[in-house]
Amino acid sequence: MDKKTEDFYIRLKEELSNSTLWPSEYLFKFILPSDNHSIAKIEAEFNDMGAVISTQQSKTGKFTSVSISVLMPSAQSVIDKYIAVSDIEGIISL
């Protein structure tokens, strides 16, 4: 992980820790290429967590937005999920 990304996660954790009482519902939003394998990988990352996952394909069908609402125990657990899915090719975290 490069320094810029590391600094981003440090700031995000600080913001989440200061603005939210944990455990709390958290809404993850991602955009990724419309590839069934990539979508399955992101869904698998939240498997067995009671997550509500919704997907929406772009007008052209090239991309899919994935929204995941799930109860997270802490700010660090949110950061850990972002890091876990960051290796999925073409993923953009919002």
Helices and strands as residue ranges (DSSP letters): H 3-19, E 24-33, H 36-45, E 52-57, E 63-72, H 75-85, E 92-93
